[in-house]
Amino acid sequence: MSQALDLIRAVMGAPDMDDAQARHLLAVALQAEIDPLLHCAIVGGISETLAMERAAAWTGFPFFEHVPQGLLGRIEPTQLEDLAGMRLFRMQVLDRAVDFTAPDFVGLLRLKQRLASNPQLHRRICLLPASALRDYVTVAAAPELITAARQGLAQRWPYAAAQLELTAPARYGFALGVILLLAMALLAPFVAEFWLCPVALALLVAPAAIRVAAVGTTPRPLPAPRRPPDPELPVYSVLIPLRNEAAMVPQLFAAIWALDYPPARLDVKFIVEAGCQQTIAAIGPRLGDPRVALVVVPDAAPRTKPKALDFALPLCRGEHVVVFDAEDIPDTDQLWQAALRFRDQPDLVCLQARLLVDNGNHSWLAALFAAEYAALFAVLLPALARWHLPLPLGGSSNHFRTAILRQIGGWDAFNVTEDADLGMRLARRRLRVETLDCNTREHAPLRLRNWRGQRTRWMKGWMQTFIVHNRNPGRLVAEMGLGPTLVFEVLVLGMIVAPLLHCGLVIGLALQLAFGAPLFDGRGWSVFYSGVLGLGFGSTVAITLLGLARSGGLRLALAQLLLPFYWLLIATATLSALADLLRRPFYWFKTPHEPVASNQR
């Protein structure tokens, strides 16, 4: 016990600390089941580097702030899954092998004891901060990590990977199929009415029916959550992929530090591509905290968010992992609420928190975008979860069991809506996904150009997801089930085709009026299509208003009168996405973000 107390004094830089104070620090750390070395660094407000430097001086081993350059070392691909817990790395230094290690508190005590019985150990063992060891290991393993990030899903799941399935024939065949579907639905009043009417019904009425059913479905009732004690909460990894987001770094750090979660159980990783030097420079001065790490992703195609996430996934220490975007401000209780749900529901593998747009009153475009989010995250996704149907996840605030996420191959590096694709792969494995009654505040694009670029990427990603999972329909039905497969087809294909069809119908009816043709003929097709338009508009308004009510955004209700115009904008983005799918299927449009103060939210 005396040596443990001496080590506490050394790390805290307080040689005169009495036994009672040192024993209290040690007892609190052990009771919370955290490493006393980490506890001392957090409580004392000292950097991880300084804590290890003091510990090394106490043990008598040499200390390095970073691994010296020019040393030989290699990480084997079979070790990638163990990178997060790696504490020791052996390298060749001149004529001998030297172990560079970042031991925990107990390891430091053992090393001091071993050194007393074998003084030569100080020539073969060097101490360094855990962050320095992680950085070196990440660099040493970078070739294997980037290969796994790009190829891992294709190796684990070759029949559901965009890299393999999005061949030129598949993409051009899909584009031709979309054009034929549109033509069939729009020509149904004039040719082959008996055969084409079901097509029109499937494409137009089925998505509206799902929205109507969602409006009538109440969220799953859950008891009021009670925060577990700190020792009962697991380590939680927080992944924050950034690309050219230097201005967002201060806001992000403030949002992360505001989380109500034990500091010693946070594993926060900012994931930045090597070419984003300004973002790296903005994060650098904040890296002294032992909870924070910077993961620099080597420049390699595809330059997508899911590739960056896949690169960092083997480095996660947490039992659970969540993804936040650059502009996200999550509710402070979101992590412990997710951890509680995972603890109480062992079969649950993924939770989608509610994304809440909080600058909807800034412009008509933001108001429509905010209402769209409200309908999706406050109404449709909870209904799909209640029905045990596939959930197209949002790109942020997805919580996972880390082990399961690794087992299914992580994210698809080549899919530009990796969230929707991952939701479908979870459904194919029949894994349980639910929604989490917590908010993450985001802001809508304020410029039409940015909105169009983002929406084009989303539409292209849904096209990718539809193509990839329909390459073998029989296998899809066998894995997902017939009912969930039909809902997947209706939802995803409806998101792609419905805006184009609605605009086509509006244009057709407008042309009839312009040329003086009778709007309602004897055959009833004009009545049918007018009814379809009314059903589509009515169901969208209903789900939107309900979503706004649940999200506290009814002040945006009046702006929803512009929904037909908004659908026209979505239709133009869909056409752009179709062209993009053919020309540059894996191109990622990066949505620009601005800090909260800049938008005066």
BAPAMAR-617536 format. One record per residue (C-alpha): residue in one letter; z, y, x. Coordinates in steps of 0.1 Angstrom, whole numbers, padded with zeros to 4 digits, always signed. Example, Ala and Ser with C-alpha at 12.3 -4.5 7.8 and 13.67 -1.06 7.14 Angstrom:
2
a+0078-0045+0123
s+0071-0011+0137
END
This chain:
601
m+0000+0000+0000
s+0008+0024+0028
q-0027+0022+0042
a-0042+0028+0008
l-0021+0059+0005
d-0031+0070+0040
l-0067+0067+0030
i-0062+0087-0001
r-0047+0115+0020
a-0075+0113+0045
v-0103+0115+0018
m-0085+0144+0001
g-0081+0162+0034
a-0043+0165+0027
p-0023+0148+0055
d+0009+0163+0041
m+0004+0149+0006
d+0036+0130-0004
d+0035+0094-0015
a+0040+0102-0051
q+0009+0123-0054
a-0012+0098-0034
r+0001+0069-0055
h-0007+0088-0087
l-0043+0094-0076
l-0047+0058-0068
a-0030+0046-0100
v-0052+0068-0122
a-0084+0055-0105
l-0073+0018-0108
q-0062+0022-0144
a-0096+0037-0152
e-0113+0009-0132
i-0133+0032-0110
d-0136+0034-0072
p-0107+0055-0059
l-0131+0069-0033
l-0153+0083-0061
h-0123+0094-0081
c-0110+0114-0051
a-0143+0131-0046
i-0146+0141-0083
v-0109+0152-0086
g-0109+0170-0053
g-0143+0187-0060
i-0156+0175-0026
s-0190+0161-0018
e-0198+0125-0014
t-0208+0132+0022
l-0175+0149+0031
a-0155+0121+0014
m-0172+0094+0034
e-0170+0114+0066
r-0132+0117+0062
a-0130+0080+0054
a-0150+0071+0085
a-0128+0092+0107
w-0098+0074+0093
t-0112+0039+0098
g-0125+0046+0133
f-0162+0038+0126
p-0191+0061+0135
f-0204+0083+0107
f-0240+0094+0100
e-0248+0119+0072
h-0283+0104+0070
v-0299+0072+0084
p-0313+0082+0118
q-0351+0084+0118
g-0373+0059+0136
l-0351+0028+0129
l-0368-0004+0117
g-0359-0018+0083
r-0376-0034+0054
i-0368-0042+0017
e-0383-0074+0005
p-0398-0074-0030
t-0374-0100-0042
q-0345-0075-0036
l-0358-0048-0059
e-0336-0058-0088
d-0305-0055-0064
l-0313-0020-0051
a-0289-0003-0074
g-0259-0022-0061
m-0269-0023-0024
r-0240-0012-0001
l-0254-0024+0032
f-0287-0022+0051
r-0293-0039+0084
m-0316-0022+0109
q-0327-0028+0145
v-0313-0002+0169
l-0326-0007+0205
d-0314-0042+0214
r-0291-0050+0185
a-0288-0051+0148
v-0267-0024+0132
d-0253-0025+0097
f-0254+0009+0080
t-0230+0007+0050
a-0215+0028+0023
p-0184+0008+0014
d-0161+0014-0015
f-0124+0021-0012
v-0114-0015-0008
g-0142-0021+0017
l-0129+0008+0038
l-0094-0008+0040
r-0109-0041+0050
l-0131-0025+0077
k-0101-0008+0092
q-0083-0042+0093
r-0113-0059+0109
l-0117-0032+0135
a-0081-0036+0146
s-0087-0073+0154
n-0123-0067+0168
p-0127-0033+0184
q-0164-0041+0192
l-0173-0038+0155
h-0176+0000+0159
r-0208-0007+0179
r-0224-0027+0151
i-0213-0009+0119
c-0220+0027+0109
l-0207+0044+0078
l-0228+0068+0057
p-0226+0083+0021
a-0238+0061-0007
s-0264+0087-0015
a-0279+0086+0020
l-0281+0048+0019
r-0298+0050-0015
d-0323+0075-0003
y-0332+0055+0028
v-0334+0023+0008
t-0356+0040-0018
v-0380+0052+0009
a-0380+0018+0027
a-0387+0001-0006
a-0412+0027-0019
p-0443+0006-0013
e-0428-0023-0033
l-0413+0000-0059
i-0446+0018-0066
t-0465-0014-0068
a-0439-0028-0092
a-0441+0004-0113
r-0479+0002-0115
q-0483-0036-0118
g-0450-0050-0130
l-0459-0050-0167
a-0493-0065-0161
q-0476-0093-0142
r-0449-0099-0168
w-0469-0093-0199
p-0507-0094-0191
y-0518-0095-0227
a-0499-0063-0236
a-0507-0040-0207
a-0530-0010-0210
q-0541-0014-0174
l-0557-0047-0183
e-0566-0044-0220
l-0581-0009-0221
t-0615-0020-0208
a-0646+0001-0214
p-0659-0023-0241
a-0625-0022-0259
r-0624+0016-0258
y-0659+0021-0270
g-0656-0006-0296
f-0625+0011-0310
a-0643+0045-0311
l-0672+0029-0330
g-0647+0012-0353
v-0630+0044-0361
i-0663+0061-0369
l-0673+0032-0391
l-0640+0032-0410
l-0643+0069-0417
a-0679+0065-0428
m-0670+0036-0451
a-0641+0054-0467
l-0661+0086-0472
l-0692+0067-0485
a-0673+0045-0509
p-0683+0067-0539
f-0720+0063-0532
v-0725+0028-0518
a-0708-0006-0520
e-0680+0006-0542
f-0665-0028-0548
w-0662-0035-0510
l-0653-0001-0497
c-0626+0009-0522
p-0600-0014-0506
v-0608+0003-0473
a-0601+0037-0487
l-0570+0025-0503
a-0557+0009-0471
l-0564+0039-0450
l-0552+0066-0474
v-0527+0051-0499
a-0508+0027-0477
p-0494+0053-0453
a-0484+0075-0482
a-0467+0046-0499
i-0446+0040-0468
r-0436+0077-0467
v-0426+0075-0504
a-0406+0043-0498
a-0388+0060-0468
v-0378+0089-0490
g-0362+0065-0514
t-0343+0047-0487
t-0308+0058-0477
p-0297+0055-0441
r-0276+0025-0431
p-0240+0034-0438
l-0218+0032-0407
p-0181+0039-0402
a-0171+0072-0386
p-0171+0065-0348
r-0140+0069-0327
r-0144+0076-0291
p-0132+0047-0269
p-0109+0053-0240
d-0126+0060-0207
p-0118+0026-0191
e-0137+0009-0220
l-0169+0029-0214
p-0195+0013-0192
v-0215+0030-0164
y-0244+0049-0181
s-0276+0057-0163
v-0294+0089-0173
l-0331+0092-0163
i-0346+0126-0163
p-0383+0126-0152
l-0395+0161-0141
r-0429+0174-0131
n-0433+0211-0122
e-0401+0219-0140
a-0381+0240-0115
a-0372+0266-0141
m-0356+0239-0163
v-0332+0226-0137
p-0302+0249-0143
q-0304+0242-0181
l-0306+0205-0175
f-0276+0204-0152
a-0256+0224-0178
a-0266+0200-0205
i-0257+0169-0185
w-0223+0183-0174
a-0215+0191-0210
l-0217+0154-0220
d-0184+0140-0231
y-0184+0110-0208
p-0162+0099-0179
p-0177+0116-0148
a-0172+0085-0126
r-0193+0064-0151
l-0223+0086-0150
d-0254+0077-0130
v-0278+0106-0133
k-0312+0104-0117
f-0337+0132-0115
i-0371+0116-0110
v-0397+0139-0094
e-0431+0133-0080
a-0435+0140-0043
g-0460+0168-0049
c-0436+0189-0070
q-0419+0207-0041
q-0405+0236-0062
t-0387+0212-0085
i-0374+0192-0056
a-0362+0224-0040
a-0344+0235-0072
i-0325+0202-0075
g-0316+0199-0038
p-0287+0224-0037
r-0270+0205-0066
l-0271+0170-0049
g-0236+0170-0034
d-0221+0155-0066
p-0217+0117-0063
r-0230+0113-0099
v-0264+0128-0092
a-0294+0114-0073
l-0329+0127-0067
v-0356+0100-0068
v-0388+0112-0053
v-0418+0092-0066
p-0447+0088-0041
d-0480+0103-0052
a-0501+0075-0067
a-0522+0070-0098
p-0515+0070-0127
r-0496+0102-0126
t-0476+0095-0157
k-0441+0097-0169
p-0437+0060-0175
k-0448+0052-0140
a-0420+0075-0127
l-0395+0058-0150
d-0406+0024-0138
f-0402+0035-0102
a-0366+0045-0108
l-0355+0016-0131
p-0345-0008-0103
l-0322+0019-0089
c-0302+0023-0121
r-0265+0012-0118
g-0257+0016-0155
e-0252-0011-0181
h-0271+0012-0204
v-0299+0037-0197
v-0312+0067-0215
v-0342+0089-0210
f-0340+0127-0214
d-0369+0152-0211
a-0369+0185-0192
e-0360+0207-0222
d-0335+0183-0238
i-0300+0194-0248
p-0283+0163-0262
d-0252+0163-0284
t-0221+0160-0261
d-0210+0128-0278
q-0243+0110-0277
l-0236+0087-0247
w-0203+0074-0259
q-0216+0070-0294
a-0245+0049-0281
a-0221+0029-0259
l-0199+0022-0289
r-0228+0009-0309
f-0240-0013-0281
r-0204-0027-0278
d-0199-0033-0315
q-0234-0048-0321
p-0242-0073-0293
d-0277-0080-0307
l-0287-0043-0305
v-0310-0036-0276
c-0323+0000-0283
l-0312+0031-0300
q-0333+0061-0308
a-0314+0094-0312
r-0327+0121-0335
l-0349+0147-0318
l-0342+0181-0334
v-0365+0211-0329
d-0344+0242-0328
n-0370+0270-0324
g-0388+0263-0356
n-0383+0298-0369
h-0402+0312-0339
s-0437+0308-0354
w-0456+0290-0381
l-0468+0264-0356
a-0432+0258-0345
a-0421+0255-0381
l-0446+0229-0389
f-0438+0210-0357
a-0401+0211-0364
a-0406+0198-0399
e-0428+0170-0386
y-0400+0160-0363
a-0375+0162-0391
a-0395+0139-0413
l-0400+0113-0385
f-0366+0112-0369
a-0344+0119-0399
v-0362+0099-0426
l-0390+0076-0415
l-0375+0060-0384
p-0341+0053-0401
a-0360+0037-0430
l-0380+0015-0407
a-0348+0005-0389
r-0332-0003-0422
w-0362-0025-0432
h-0362-0042-0397
l-0397-0031-0390
p-0413-0018-0358
l-0402+0016-0347
p-0426+0038-0327
l-0399+0053-0304
g-0398+0090-0295
g-0404+0099-0258
s-0368+0111-0253
s-0333+0100-0261
n-0341+0063-0262
h-0310+0043-0252
f-0315+0007-0239
r-0295-0022-0225
t-0307-0020-0189
a-0310-0057-0184
i-0332-0062-0215
l-0354-0033-0205
r-0360-0048-0171
q-0367-0082-0187
i-0395-0069-0209
g-0411-0051-0180
g-0399-0015-0186
w-0425+0010-0196
d-0463+0007-0195
a-0473+0030-0166
f-0508+0034-0180
n-0499+0042-0216
v-0496+0079-0223
t-0473+0073-0253
e-0451+0048-0235
d-0425+0053-0262
a-0446+0040-0291
d-0459+0011-0270
l-0424+0001-0259
g-0413+0001-0296
m-0441-0023-0304
r-0432-0046-0275
l-0396-0047-0286
a-0408-0057-0321
r-0430-0084-0306
r-0399-0099-0290
r-0381-0094-0323
l-0354-0074-0306
r-0332-0052-0327
v-0338-0014-0326
e-0318+0011-0346
t-0314+0049-0349
l-0285+0069-0336
d-0270+0096-0357
c-0268+0121-0328
n-0291+0150-0321
t-0311+0160-0290
r-0323+0196-0292
e-0358+0203-0281
h-0382+0231-0286
a-0417+0230-0301
p-0448+0243-0282
l-0453+0279-0290
r-0489+0282-0279
l-0517+0265-0297
r-0532+0254-0264
n-0501+0236-0253
w-0496+0221-0288
r-0532+0208-0288
g-0529+0193-0253
q-0497+0175-0262
r-0510+0163-0295
t-0543+0151-0279
r-0522+0130-0255
w-0501+0116-0283
m-0531+0106-0304
k-0548+0091-0273
g-0516+0071-0267
w-0514+0058-0302
m-0551+0047-0298
q-0541+0029-0266
t-0512+0012-0283
f-0534+0001-0312
i-0561-0013-0290
v-0537-0031-0266
h-0517-0048-0293
n-0547-0058-0313
r-0567-0075-0286
n-0553-0108-0298
p-0544-0103-0335
g-0533-0139-0340
r-0508-0138-0311
l-0496-0104-0324
v-0488-0119-0359
a-0472-0150-0343
e-0449-0128-0322
m-0442-0099-0345
g-0445-0116-0380
l-0471-0108-0407
g-0451-0081-0425
p-0442-0061-0394
t-0477-0065-0381
l-0492-0050-0413
v-0468-0021-0412
f-0477-0015-0375
e-0514-0015-0384
v-0509+0009-0413
l-0486+0033-0394
v-0505+0035-0362
l-0540+0034-0376
g-0529+0058-0403
m-0516+0083-0377
i-0550+0082-0361
v-0574+0081-0390
a-0555+0098-0419
p-0559+0134-0406
l-0597+0129-0401
l-0600+0113-0436
h-0580+0140-0453
c-0601+0167-0437
g-0633+0148-0446
l-0622+0146-0482
v-0613+0182-0484
i-0646+0192-0469
g-0665+0169-0493
l-0647+0184-0524
a-0653+0219-0510
l-0690+0211-0507
q-0692+0199-0542
l-0677+0231-0554
a-0700+0252-0532
f-0732+0236-0545
g-0721+0236-0581
a-0719+0198-0584
p-0694+0185-0610
l-0660+0180-0594
f-0650+0151-0617
d-0679+0129-0625
g-0680+0099-0648
r-0674+0073-0622
g-0640+0088-0613
w-0644+0089-0576
s-0636+0126-0574
v-0605+0119-0595
f-0596+0091-0571
y-0600+0111-0540
s-0583+0141-0555
g-0554+0118-0564
v-0554+0104-0529
l-0552+0139-0515
g-0525+0148-0538
l-0505+0117-0530
g-0509+0123-0492
f-0499+0159-0495
g-0471+0152-0520
s-0456+0123-0500
t-0457+0144-0468
v-0441+0173-0485
a-0414+0151-0499
i-0405+0133-0466
t-0407+0167-0448
l-0383+0185-0472
l-0359+0156-0471
g-0360+0155-0433
l-0354+0193-0432
a-0325+0189-0456
r-0309+0162-0434
s-0315+0182-0403
g-0303+0215-0417
g-0337+0232-0415
l-0346+0240-0451
r-0353+0276-0441
l-0386+0262-0428
a-0397+0248-0462
l-0420+0277-0471
a-0441+0272-0440
q-0450+0237-0452
l-0476+0252-0475
l-0497+0254-0444
l-0497+0216-0441
p-0534+0212-0450
f-0543+0236-0422
y-0519+0217-0399
w-0538+0185-0407
l-0570+0202-0397
l-0555+0210-0363
i-0543+0174-0359
a-0578+0162-0368
t-0594+0183-0341
a-0568+0170-0316
t-0577+0134-0328
l-0613+0140-0320
s-0604+0153-0286
a-0582+0123-0280
l-0611+0100-0289
a-0633+0117-0264
d-0605+0116-0238
l-0600+0079-0244
l-0636+0072-0234
r-0638+0096-0205
r-0603+0096-0189
p-0581+0071-0207
f-0550+0074-0184
y-0549+0112-0180
w-0515+0127-0188
f-0514+0163-0202
k-0482+0178-0190
t-0465+0200-0217
p-0451+0232-0201
h-0415+0240-0209
e-0393+0271-0208
p-0355+0275-0206
v-0337+0283-0238
a-0331+0320-0229
s-0368+0325-0224
n-0375+0315-0260
q-0345+0334-0274
r-0336+0305-0296
END
